[in-house]
Amino acid sequence: MDERLSFEEALKRLEKIVHALQGGGLTLEQAIALFEDGMGLAKTCNERLNAAELKITQLQADFEPEPEHKDE
């Protein structure tokens, strides 16, 4: 899988593969090859989403106000 693909590019390619597999008319070898490519693209998309979620979580934590310390 090409790690240089953006999330959007990988998702678009994955959607094309899904449509091709759903459309039928492929040989078993073609279907297996497309399925394998699709699994790689799905992994790439998942990794990109996980990285984005982590970044958002870190950014939110960075911008949270510091808790106030009360003198007791």
Secondary structure, DSSP 8 states (H G I E B T S, - for coil): --TT--HHHHHHHHHHHHHHHHH----HHHHHHHHHHHHHHHHHHHHHHHHHHHHHHHHHHHHS--------
